[in-house]
């Protein structure tokens, strides 16, 4: 929720999904989405690393930010263009990265 508040306060429209499957269903219906911001740990069979890989494969135009307070990605675990932040993260740095990704 902290990330959603950060992005909302910066003027972005934010949708929160309860799990990876819900996020994928939403993306299937809404091609206008430009950014996936996900935590590694989430309910369901798919974690944030797997979600990031699937989104990059199916929607290569979507920018991806992954965060976690418990896990770090192994080499090759995230798509090349994805960015990772450990929690607690610096909100200013994360917001700047989001803006940079969306401008690219």
N, C-alpha and C positions, 0 to 999 in steps of 0.2 A: 504494500500500500504506500510505502514511503516513495517508491519510484513513481507510482501513478500520480501521487500528489506533486512531486517534483515536475513531472512532464506536463500535468494539467496547469500548474502555476506558470509554466513557461509558454503556455498558449497552445499546446498540442491537444488534439482530441485523443482520448485514451479509452480503450476497451480492456477490461480485465476478464480473463478466462480462468476458469477453475482448474483446468488441467491442459495438457498438451493436445489431447483429442479435441477439446472445445476450441482451442486456438486454431487448430488446423481446419476445423469445420467453418469457423468464421472466415479464415483466409480464403477458403474455396469460394465463398459467396461475396467477398469484398476485395476485388483486385486493386483497389485504390490504396490499400495499406502500404505504408512505406517503411515501417520499422517494427521489429520484434524485440521486445525487452523482456527477458525471462530470467527467472531464478533457476539454478540447477535442480534444486529439490522442489518437487511438486507432487501432488497426488496423481495416482494412475501408473500405468505401465511405462510411460515414456518420461525420461528426465529432460532437463533443459539442454544438455549437450545433444541428445538425440533429436530433440525438437529443432534446435538450431541447424543441424545437418539436413533434416527433412525440409525445412523452410528454404535453405540455400539451394537444395536440389530442385525443388518445385517452383520456387519464386526467386530466381537469382537477383531480381531488382530490389528485394527487401533487405534493408540494413538490419544487422543483428547485434544486440548487446546482451551478454550473459553475465549474471552476477551470482556469487555464492559466498557464504560465510563458512562453508565446511569443505568444499571441494575445489580443486584447481584442475584445469584441463591438462591432460597429457598431450604430448606432441601429436599433432594431427587429429585431435579429438574435436576441434572446432573448425568450421569452414574458414578459409583463408581471410575473408573480409570481416569476419566477426571480431568483436572486441570483448574482452573479459575484464571484469573488475571484482576484486575481493571485497567482501563486506567486513567492516563498515567502509564504504567508499566515500570519496569526496564528491558531494553533489555538484559542485561547480565543474569539476573535471568530467564527470559523467555527462552533464548537460552539454558541455563544450564538445565532447566526443559525438554525442547524438547529433548536434547541429552540423558538425563536420561530415559525418556519414551521410546525412540527408542532403548536404550541399554537393556531394561528389556525384 
